[in-house]
């Protein structure tokens, strides 16, 4: 089977200047230390450089390409800037252009893949660092990152591939950033490849390319007309319908031969033909699950050609919470008594019991200390309201009578008040029965801290019974307490004081923050700049701290500022290499957001998901909120903005299993991550990979493909 004709190619290691390409602006080919140098840190600021390759396929329309190169984005300022772009289009200028494909000659209207290293965001629009894909000026996809562009003095491999389906896949440093993103059918004749770059007035870096290789294929038999729908293919509606149009080009598509697989199952699409255009459509019989990736494979033949061709698409439904509670939707989610300033959220904290599957939310129904205190019990799976715990014995007093709540490993529930006089009261419920009264387990002036210290805005627990420990810190000071149970029933605690010089400083901080135990004698703390600073907000780091006893000392193990400055309430789950935090916005026409990160490298977080809170932003002037991880969900409360529960579990690693059955190979892999598809190659070194288009059968969570073995060797892989 041949989808298209092999055509042009470009290859250069830049040991000599390529004859069929031109540099513009600050770009140069360095043949001494072979590289295409788009900008250099040594050249200072306000640079723009581009590299444009002559048309590789004169008179022909490119229907697919693969571009590989090695990229260096390092050195220069902190933060570095500004980025590069890879472009393909008919209006690529003979002039310098920037990382967005813009310059003195206008903006490129074709394909622009941007590697944006600098956050140029204004207000609440966090633009970079990120990857962006634009087609005809329309955003097809974006992917937030943190410091992954910072390669130092080294280089990382990059692969950009554009398929006959009109989709694009981007692999950066061996990590798949995008797979099968819908862009556009083939470009008109005369399209050219190129790179653009920029360093602005206050940031710069080396932006170098090595070992550039591009191969193309040209139109044969058919091409995709326009973009497959819906476009963009990421963040689609759960009730989306799907359509793709095929234009004859050298052969005549037969609509009666069209077959479709959707989510691994055979379905019946609608197919019709009008002149040279075949329209294929499909409407799923039910709503698509939020956050799901839905693979669509279309196969078809021709009335005047024996070939069978296929198209492959991945459509991702918008990320939506599994359940949410809007402000005012329940009596214990009341409005702030300071509606204009948003300074006194009446619900601030939540906790989860691993034993009962219950979620706990502490609330006040009035700002007056001691009035309307409730500890509310919810079903964590559904968010259903269950009952209230006893608050008999909760003492009035302090700035807030009861605020933070946490659950120890034995299911005991702890909560505390807030004071500004260097004291705190901590209560314990032995269980969450509505008849179990709380008892005071700690009520003392906290040792080692100033008399005006504020305590109780953050609380964490670990251990069980006599091994229970509690962790809390002081606002605006450097004091942290580790409280340890002193008896077998954990009814009394003693405090060990520590001084923690938070790397982000102690001035200009919001009350809202997060603190939690890490492994053994460690903790995490994350603070946020106060609301007095308008976005973009200076980032405050996630700090990982080790502590020792006798004497009580601390050591900073990591301080990472690679989260957006607007993110607070961050919690980490090292067992799953995940972190999640609340991005507090200021614009009242958009909602606050929960952002989820892959922290496989703790010093290099990578955003993998984002979820909106249930209403547009309501003022939460002190950035108060909390995030906790459950077994299958992440829960977040955002003061004045409600509660959400979102999926927690990343798909397990996808492994390709191969077994022989007679003269066939049986391939199988889990389908919990549906973006993978199989390829085969008859040779190794070099490989010659082609997509396996045999039907995929589904058995539970397993995809199965049977492939006939031919020749002496056959190699297989899964690709996203």
PAMI-703956 format. One record per residue (C-alpha): residue in one letter; residue number from 1; x, y, z. Coordinates in steps of 0.05 Angstrom, whole numbers. Layout:
R gugu logu c1 c2 c3
R A NUM X Y Z $
...
// end
This chain:
R gugu logu c1 c2 c3
R X 1 0 0 0 $
R X 2 26 69 -17 $
R X 3 -10 130 9 $
R X 4 33 180 -28 $
R X 5 95 187 -70 $
R X 6 164 196 -41 $
R X 7 191 263 -63 $
R X 8 238 316 -37 $
R X 9 291 316 18 $
R X 10 338 363 54 $
R X 11 397 342 97 $
R X 12 453 383 129 $
R X 13 500 375 188 $
R X 14 521 447 176 $
R X 15 594 429 168 $
R X 16 587 469 104 $
R X 17 534 520 84 $
R X 18 476 485 49 $
R X 19 468 509 -23 $
R X 20 392 507 -25 $
R X 21 377 549 37 $
R X 22 388 620 60 $
R X 23 398 654 128 $
R X 24 367 722 146 $
R X 25 376 772 202 $
R X 26 421 747 258 $
R X 27 420 675 236 $
R X 28 486 644 212 $
R X 29 514 576 193 $
R X 30 576 562 235 $
R X 31 618 511 198 $
R X 32 673 511 251 $
R X 33 629 486 307 $
R X 34 577 459 259 $
R X 35 508 488 275 $
R X 36 455 533 248 $
R X 37 457 590 298 $
R X 38 391 627 297 $
R X 39 410 672 356 $
R X 40 468 672 404 $
R X 41 471 693 477 $
R X 42 537 728 462 $
R X 43 503 775 412 $
R X 44 460 807 467 $
R X 45 387 827 460 $
R X 46 338 845 405 $
R X 47 358 791 356 $
R X 48 316 758 301 $
R X 49 342 705 254 $
R X 50 312 657 204 $
R X 51 333 601 158 $
R X 52 291 586 96 $
R X 53 298 524 52 $
R X 54 282 526 -22 $
R X 55 220 489 -47 $
R X 56 236 415 -42 $
R X 57 180 394 -89 $
R X 58 171 445 -145 $
R X 59 103 441 -177 $
R X 60 77 388 -128 $
R X 61 34 390 -65 $
R X 62 66 361 -2 $
R X 63 21 310 31 $
R X 64 67 290 87 $
R X 65 136 302 117 $
R X 66 183 282 172 $
R X 67 233 332 200 $
R X 68 286 313 250 $
R X 69 339 357 282 $
R X 70 377 370 346 $
R X 71 360 433 384 $
R X 72 399 474 434 $
R X 73 364 527 475 $
R X 74 413 545 531 $
R X 75 458 596 561 $
R X 76 439 669 564 $
R X 77 394 702 614 $
R X 78 349 676 669 $
R X 79 295 669 648 $
R X 80 318 655 577 $
R X 81 284 681 515 $
R X 82 250 680 471 $
R X 83 243 618 427 $
R X 84 242 590 357 $
R X 85 192 564 307 $
R X 86 191 511 253 $
R X 87 147 533 194 $
R X 88 119 506 129 $
R X 89 77 547 81 $
R X 90 71 583 16 $
R X 91 84 652 47 $
R X 92 149 638 84 $
R X 93 186 704 72 $
R X 94 256 717 48 $
R X 95 268 756 112 $
R X 96 279 747 186 $
R X 97 218 726 227 $
R X 98 207 710 301 $
R X 99 185 650 342 $
R X 100 112 661 323 $
R X 101 127 665 248 $
R X 102 119 741 248 $
R X 103 165 794 222 $
R X 104 171 854 177 $
R X 105 140 813 120 $
R X 106 77 796 160 $
R X 107 56 732 195 $
R X 108 64 664 162 $
R X 109 -5 635 149 $
R X 110 16 562 140 $
R X 111 40 514 193 $
R X 112 77 546 252 $
R X 113 105 502 308 $
R X 114 130 547 363 $
R X 115 180 530 418 $
R X 116 164 589 464 $
R X 117 215 594 520 $
R X 118 190 658 552 $
R X 119 125 675 588 $
R X 120 100 736 551 $
R X 121 32 730 585 $
R X 122 -8 790 605 $
R X 123 -60 785 660 $
R X 124 -85 715 670 $
R X 125 -66 688 601 $
R X 126 -6 644 615 $
R X 127 26 639 547 $
R X 128 93 606 557 $
R X 129 138 569 564 $
R X 130 100 523 517 $
R X 131 95 488 451 $
R X 132 43 518 403 $
R X 133 17 492 337 $
R X 134 -18 543 292 $
R X 135 -48 532 223 $
R X 136 -72 590 181 $
R X 137 -66 633 243 $
R X 138 -112 588 284 $
R X 139 -88 553 347 $
R X 140 -91 478 337 $
R X 141 -57 458 403 $
R X 142 -13 483 459 $
R X 143 25 447 513 $
R X 144 51 482 575 $
R X 145 120 463 601 $
R X 146 167 492 653 $
R X 147 243 488 642 $
R X 148 246 432 591 $
R X 149 271 479 537 $
R X 150 333 494 578 $
R X 151 383 446 547 $
R X 152 445 480 574 $
R X 153 506 469 529 $
R X 154 476 404 501 $
R X 155 426 387 447 $
R X 156 361 348 448 $
R X 157 328 309 391 $
R X 158 265 335 358 $
R X 159 219 301 308 $
R X 160 161 335 274 $
R X 161 118 292 228 $
R X 162 59 312 185 $
R X 163 15 255 159 $
R X 164 -30 243 100 $
R X 165 -88 250 148 $
R X 166 -70 323 156 $
R X 167 -46 312 228 $
R X 168 18 331 264 $
R X 169 60 294 316 $
R X 170 115 327 356 $
R X 171 167 290 397 $
R X 172 215 332 438 $
R X 173 274 301 474 $
R X 174 242 232 465 $
R X 175 177 255 499 $
R X 176 114 258 458 $
R X 177 85 328 464 $
R X 178 30 321 412 $
R X 179 4 262 373 $
R X 180 -41 263 312 $
R X 181 -63 336 323 $
R X 182 -111 357 267 $
R X 183 -81 413 225 $
R X 184 -98 418 151 $
R X 185 -96 379 86 $
R X 186 -38 388 37 $
R X 187 -11 457 23 $
R X 188 -12 489 -45 $
R X 189 49 483 -90 $
R X 190 108 526 -73 $
R X 191 107 514 2 $
R X 192 175 520 37 $
R X 193 205 499 104 $
R X 194 242 545 151 $
R X 195 260 565 222 $
R X 196 250 632 256 $
R X 197 275 658 323 $
R X 198 278 719 368 $
R X 199 311 746 431 $
R X 200 275 805 460 $
R X 201 298 867 498 $
R X 202 311 832 564 $
R X 203 323 759 551 $
R X 204 368 718 506 $
R X 205 399 649 495 $
R X 206 435 605 445 $
R X 207 383 577 396 $
R X 208 421 528 353 $
R X 209 402 472 304 $
R X 210 445 412 286 $
R X 211 436 352 239 $
R X 212 373 375 203 $
R X 213 338 324 159 $
R X 214 271 333 123 $
R X 215 237 283 76 $
R X 216 171 295 42 $
R X 217 116 257 5 $
R X 218 71 287 -47 $
R X 219 -3 278 -64 $
R X 220 -22 212 -96 $
R X 221 -94 186 -108 $
R X 222 -128 232 -57 $
R X 223 -118 286 -5 $
R X 224 -155 311 56 $
R X 225 -195 373 39 $
R X 226 -188 426 93 $
R X 227 -186 403 165 $
R X 228 -219 342 195 $
R X 229 -274 363 242 $
R X 230 -280 381 298 $
R X 231 -221 428 296 $
R X 232 -183 438 341 $
R X 233 -181 364 357 $
R X 234 -160 376 429 $
R X 235 -213 399 478 $
R X 236 -273 378 437 $
R X 237 -344 376 464 $
R X 238 -371 311 492 $
R X 239 -428 313 440 $
R X 240 -382 325 381 $
R X 241 -396 298 312 $
R X 242 -339 280 265 $
R X 243 -327 294 191 $
R X 244 -271 289 141 $
R X 245 -272 305 66 $
R X 246 -229 270 14 $
R X 247 -213 301 -53 $
R X 248 -197 256 -112 $
R X 249 -128 266 -141 $
R X 250 -108 213 -193 $
R X 251 -159 162 -167 $
R X 252 -233 162 -151 $
R X 253 -252 147 -78 $
R X 254 -310 98 -75 $
R X 255 -356 118 -17 $
R X 256 -386 48 -13 $
R X 257 -318 21 9 $
R X 258 -311 68 69 $
R X 259 -304 33 137 $
R X 260 -290 63 205 $
R X 261 -263 43 272 $
R X 262 -280 88 331 $
R X 263 -249 76 399 $
R X 264 -227 8 375 $
R X 265 -297 -16 353 $
R X 266 -325 -20 283 $
R X 267 -378 32 269 $
R X 268 -419 52 209 $
R X 269 -403 122 182 $
R X 270 -443 162 133 $
R X 271 -407 169 66 $
R X 272 -429 207 5 $
R X 273 -396 236 -57 $
R X 274 -408 302 -94 $
R X 275 -364 309 -155 $
R X 276 -292 296 -134 $
R X 277 -305 304 -59 $
R X 278 -325 247 -13 $
R X 279 -354 268 55 $
R X 280 -349 219 113 $
R X 281 -385 233 178 $
R X 282 -400 199 243 $
R X 283 -442 217 304 $
R X 284 -429 175 367 $
R X 285 -492 146 398 $
R X 286 -474 173 467 $
R X 287 -436 229 499 $
R X 288 -361 220 500 $
R X 289 -327 216 567 $
R X 290 -293 278 592 $
R X 291 -217 277 586 $
R X 292 -220 217 539 $
R X 293 -179 208 475 $
R X 294 -221 178 420 $
R X 295 -184 145 362 $
R X 296 -218 144 294 $
R X 297 -190 102 236 $
R X 298 -221 109 167 $
R X 299 -205 61 111 $
R X 300 -229 66 39 $
R X 301 -217 42 -32 $
R X 302 -225 67 -102 $
R X 303 -269 53 -162 $
R X 304 -210 55 -210 $
R X 305 -152 33 -166 $
R X 306 -141 -31 -125 $
R X 307 -107 7 -68 $
R X 308 -135 13 2 $
R X 309 -116 75 41 $
R X 310 -127 95 114 $
R X 311 -131 157 157 $
R X 312 -120 161 232 $
R X 313 -144 215 281 $
R X 314 -143 225 356 $
R X 315 -197 271 385 $
R X 316 -190 290 458 $
R X 317 -252 312 497 $
R X 318 -244 374 541 $
R X 319 -219 360 612 $
R X 320 -277 366 659 $
R X 321 -283 350 734 $
R X 322 -314 284 754 $
R X 323 -358 324 800 $
R X 324 -359 396 826 $
R X 325 -394 439 877 $
R X 326 -407 511 859 $
R X 327 -405 567 911 $
R X 328 -472 573 947 $
R X 329 -494 505 922 $
R X 330 -494 481 994 $
R X 331 -503 516 1060 $
R X 332 -430 502 1079 $
R X 333 -404 536 1015 $
R X 334 -429 606 1032 $
R X 335 -407 672 1000 $
R X 336 -351 712 1029 $
R X 337 -375 764 1079 $
R X 338 -327 812 1044 $
R X 339 -356 806 974 $
R X 340 -318 866 947 $
R X 341 -250 845 973 $
R X 342 -256 769 979 $
R X 343 -212 770 1041 $
R X 344 -250 722 1085 $
R X 345 -269 656 1050 $
R X 346 -313 616 1097 $
R X 347 -289 548 1071 $
R X 348 -215 537 1062 $
R X 349 -193 466 1074 $
R X 350 -212 394 1059 $
R X 351 -186 324 1077 $
R X 352 -198 253 1055 $
R X 353 -203 189 1096 $
R X 354 -172 128 1062 $
R X 355 -214 83 1108 $
R X 356 -284 110 1098 $
R X 357 -278 143 1029 $
R X 358 -305 205 1062 $
R X 359 -286 277 1046 $
R X 360 -286 330 1100 $
R X 361 -297 404 1089 $
R X 362 -292 454 1147 $
R X 363 -338 514 1140 $
R X 364 -365 575 1175 $
R X 365 -432 604 1158 $
R X 366 -412 672 1185 $
R X 367 -345 708 1193 $
R X 368 -356 717 1268 $
R X 369 -309 673 1307 $
R X 370 -343 611 1333 $
R X 371 -408 622 1296 $
R X 372 -436 569 1249 $
R X 373 -376 522 1251 $
R X 374 -387 456 1215 $
R X 375 -346 396 1194 $
R X 376 -383 368 1134 $
R X 377 -378 296 1110 $
R X 378 -385 280 1036 $
R X 379 -381 218 994 $
R X 380 -314 228 959 $
R X 381 -334 188 897 $
R X 382 -397 228 881 $
R X 383 -392 290 923 $
R X 384 -459 273 956 $
R X 385 -473 307 1021 $
R X 386 -476 256 1079 $
R X 387 -478 288 1148 $
R X 388 -444 334 1197 $
R X 389 -392 314 1249 $
R X 390 -399 336 1321 $
R X 391 -368 403 1340 $
R X 392 -385 398 1414 $
R X 393 -326 426 1453 $
R X 394 -297 469 1398 $
R X 395 -274 532 1435 $
R X 396 -290 601 1409 $
R X 397 -232 648 1402 $
R X 398 -174 663 1358 $
R X 399 -178 695 1290 $
R X 400 -216 635 1261 $
R X 401 -246 583 1307 $
R X 402 -236 524 1261 $
R X 403 -204 523 1192 $
R X 404 -155 469 1169 $
R X 405 -170 394 1171 $
R X 406 -126 333 1159 $
R X 407 -133 257 1166 $
R X 408 -80 212 1195 $
R X 409 -65 143 1168 $
R X 410 -108 110 1221 $
R X 411 -169 151 1201 $
R X 412 -165 199 1260 $
R X 413 -186 270 1240 $
R X 414 -149 332 1263 $
R X 415 -168 405 1255 $
R X 416 -142 470 1282 $
R X 417 -160 543 1293 $
R X 418 -123 605 1268 $
R X 419 -91 654 1316 $
R X 420 -45 713 1308 $
R X 421 -17 710 1378 $
R X 422 32 651 1369 $
R X 423 -15 597 1394 $
R X 424 -58 544 1362 $
R X 425 -111 495 1385 $
R X 426 -112 427 1351 $
R X 427 -172 380 1358 $
R X 428 -178 306 1345 $
R X 429 -237 263 1326 $
R X 430 -222 189 1336 $
R X 431 -270 173 1279 $
R X 432 -320 210 1235 $
R X 433 -384 186 1269 $
R X 434 -434 242 1278 $
R X 435 -435 227 1353 $
R X 436 -359 229 1364 $
R X 437 -339 293 1399 $
R X 438 -272 326 1386 $
R X 439 -219 330 1440 $
R X 440 -162 380 1447 $
R X 441 -94 347 1435 $
R X 442 -51 410 1431 $
R X 443 -63 479 1460 $
R X 444 0 519 1472 $
R X 445 43 578 1454 $
R X 446 88 554 1399 $
R X 447 161 551 1418 $
R X 448 214 590 1382 $
R X 449 170 639 1344 $
R X 450 151 712 1353 $
R X 451 90 731 1395 $
R X 452 53 759 1335 $
R X 453 60 695 1292 $
R X 454 -1 672 1255 $
R X 455 -13 596 1257 $
R X 456 -66 549 1231 $
R X 457 -73 566 1157 $
R X 458 -38 502 1136 $
R X 459 -38 434 1170 $
R X 460 -15 364 1149 $
R X 461 -11 295 1182 $
R X 462 23 228 1174 $
R X 463 30 163 1213 $
R X 464 -20 130 1259 $
R X 465 -32 122 1334 $
R X 466 29 136 1375 $
R X 467 70 149 1311 $
R X 468 24 205 1288 $
R X 469 58 270 1269 $
R X 470 28 337 1250 $
R X 471 61 393 1210 $
R X 472 42 467 1210 $
R X 473 77 533 1195 $
R X 474 74 606 1212 $
R X 475 51 658 1163 $
R X 476 101 713 1146 $
R X 477 154 681 1191 $
R X 478 203 625 1181 $
R X 479 178 580 1236 $
R X 480 152 509 1226 $
R X 481 129 459 1278 $
R X 482 133 383 1276 $
R X 483 85 356 1328 $
R X 484 92 285 1352 $
R X 485 43 243 1394 $
R X 486 67 230 1465 $
R X 487 20 174 1484 $
R X 488 -8 110 1455 $
R X 489 -75 142 1437 $
R X 490 -47 205 1404 $
R X 491 -85 250 1452 $
R X 492 -26 294 1469 $
R X 493 28 323 1425 $
R X 494 94 357 1436 $
R X 495 123 409 1388 $
R X 496 192 409 1357 $
R X 497 207 478 1328 $
R X 498 246 491 1264 $
R X 499 267 553 1227 $
R X 500 259 546 1152 $
R X 501 288 602 1110 $
R X 502 238 598 1053 $
R X 503 277 610 989 $
R X 504 223 655 961 $
R X 505 230 704 1019 $
R X 506 179 724 1072 $
R X 507 154 790 1045 $
R X 508 96 801 999 $
R X 509 65 732 1011 $
R X 510 -7 711 1010 $
R X 511 -38 676 1070 $
R X 512 -56 618 1025 $
R X 513 0 567 1021 $
R X 514 13 492 1025 $
R X 515 56 449 1070 $
R X 516 61 373 1073 $
R X 517 107 318 1097 $
R X 518 154 286 1047 $
R X 519 191 220 1055 $
R X 520 223 208 1123 $
R X 521 248 273 1154 $
R X 522 228 321 1099 $
R X 523 173 369 1081 $
R X 524 148 408 1021 $
R X 525 125 480 1025 $
R X 526 97 525 970 $
R X 527 77 597 978 $
R X 528 49 650 932 $
R X 529 58 724 920 $
R X 530 3 766 951 $
R X 531 -54 795 911 $
R X 532 -22 863 912 $
R X 533 19 842 852 $
R X 534 -19 842 786 $
R X 535 -3 786 737 $
R X 536 46 766 713 $
R X 537 63 746 785 $
R X 538 134 732 808 $
R X 539 140 657 820 $
R X 540 150 630 890 $
R X 541 185 563 892 $
R X 542 164 494 914 $
R X 543 215 481 968 $
R X 544 236 411 989 $
R X 545 268 413 1058 $
R X 546 303 361 1100 $
R X 547 304 366 1176 $
R X 548 344 334 1232 $
R X 549 334 330 1308 $
R X 550 382 345 1365 $
R X 551 395 399 1346 $
R X 552 335 417 1303 $
R X 553 363 440 1236 $
R X 554 338 444 1165 $
R X 555 371 436 1097 $
R X 556 342 459 1030 $
R X 557 342 399 984 $
R X 558 308 432 925 $
R X 559 278 500 908 $
R X 560 240 499 842 $
R X 561 207 562 815 $
R X 562 184 528 750 $
R X 563 110 534 765 $
R X 564 70 594 742 $
R X 565 73 650 793 $
R X 566 -2 648 800 $
R X 567 -2 576 825 $
R X 568 -13 564 899 $
R X 569 -39 509 944 $
R X 570 7 459 910 $
R X 571 9 386 934 $
R X 572 55 331 910 $
R X 573 44 256 906 $
R X 574 113 224 898 $
R X 575 84 154 893 $
R X 576 53 173 826 $
R X 577 101 228 806 $
R X 578 45 279 805 $
R X 579 33 349 832 $
R X 580 -28 393 830 $
R X 581 -40 465 847 $
R X 582 -91 521 839 $
R X 583 -78 576 789 $
R X 584 -113 637 819 $
R X 585 -134 686 766 $
R X 586 -158 758 773 $
R X 587 -203 763 712 $
R X 588 -276 754 733 $
R X 589 -296 729 664 $
R X 590 -255 664 670 $
R X 591 -251 611 724 $
R X 592 -193 593 769 $
R X 593 -159 529 746 $
R X 594 -131 466 777 $
R X 595 -66 447 742 $
R X 596 -37 377 745 $
R X 597 37 364 733 $
R X 598 82 305 718 $
R X 599 140 310 767 $
R X 600 179 248 746 $
R X 601 236 299 749 $
R X 602 219 339 812 $
R X 603 261 397 786 $
R X 604 226 398 719 $
R X 605 149 396 726 $
R X 606 110 384 662 $
R X 607 36 405 660 $
R X 608 -7 347 637 $
R X 609 -78 370 652 $
R X 610 -119 430 671 $
R X 611 -190 435 700 $
R X 612 -235 494 711 $
R X 613 -269 510 776 $
R X 614 -345 512 769 $
R X 615 -355 588 765 $
R X 616 -318 647 737 $
R X 617 -268 676 786 $
R X 618 -297 703 850 $
R X 619 -247 743 892 $
R X 620 -203 703 938 $
R X 621 -156 758 957 $
R X 622 -111 715 1001 $
R X 623 -105 658 950 $
R X 624 -132 607 999 $
R X 625 -144 536 976 $
R X 626 -121 465 984 $
R X 627 -108 404 941 $
R X 628 -105 332 964 $
R X 629 -94 266 927 $
R X 630 -139 206 936 $
R X 631 -132 137 907 $
R X 632 -169 153 843 $
R X 633 -184 227 847 $
R X 634 -153 294 862 $
R X 635 -195 340 905 $
R X 636 -188 416 908 $
R X 637 -223 471 947 $
R X 638 -214 543 924 $
R X 639 -239 594 975 $
R X 640 -303 627 948 $
R X 641 -297 588 883 $
R X 642 -322 518 901 $
R X 643 -297 447 902 $
R X 644 -277 399 846 $
R X 645 -256 327 840 $
R X 646 -215 305 779 $
R X 647 -181 240 756 $
R X 648 -116 224 789 $
R X 649 -87 161 760 $
R X 650 -42 169 700 $
R X 651 -48 109 653 $
R X 652 -1 52 671 $
R X 653 61 44 626 $
R X 654 41 18 558 $
R X 655 81 -45 540 $
R X 656 78 -80 473 $
R X 657 72 -156 480 $
R X 658 87 -200 419 $
R X 659 70 -274 413 $
R X 660 74 -319 352 $
R X 661 13 -357 328 $
R X 662 30 -400 268 $
R X 663 51 -354 212 $
R X 664 26 -291 247 $
R X 665 49 -245 303 $
R X 666 -3 -227 356 $
R X 667 10 -158 385 $
R X 668 -25 -135 448 $
R X 669 -21 -74 494 $
R X 670 -66 -40 545 $
R X 671 -114 12 518 $
R X 672 -118 56 580 $
R X 673 -76 104 541 $
R X 674 -111 103 472 $
R X 675 -60 146 436 $
R X 676 -13 88 418 $
R X 677 -14 53 351 $
R X 678 29 -4 323 $
R X 679 82 1 269 $
R X 680 125 -52 235 $
R X 681 192 -52 198 $
R X 682 223 -107 156 $
R X 683 293 -84 173 $
R X 684 335 -55 229 $
R X 685 390 -4 223 $
R X 686 359 30 187 $
R X 687 287 18 207 $
R X 688 232 30 156 $
R X 689 170 39 198 $
R X 690 99 36 170 $
R X 691 33 37 207 $
R X 692 -2 -30 216 $
R X 693 -72 -20 189 $
R X 694 -100 -88 209 $
R X 695 -164 -83 251 $
R X 696 -154 -74 325 $
R X 697 -196 -120 368 $
R X 698 -211 -101 440 $
R X 699 -214 -148 499 $
R X 700 -227 -110 563 $
R X 701 -169 -62 572 $
R X 702 -127 -96 519 $
R X 703 -118 -79 445 $
R X 704 -100 -138 400 $
R X 705 -74 -139 329 $
R X 706 -55 -200 287 $
R X 707 -3 -188 233 $
R X 708 18 -239 180 $
R X 709 93 -252 182 $
R X 710 130 -246 116 $
R X 711 205 -249 101 $
R X 712 258 -269 151 $
R X 713 251 -212 202 $
R X 714 198 -164 225 $
R X 715 204 -111 279 $
R X 716 147 -78 317 $
R X 717 138 -17 360 $
R X 718 82 26 390 $
R X 719 81 100 375 $
R X 720 40 158 401 $
// end
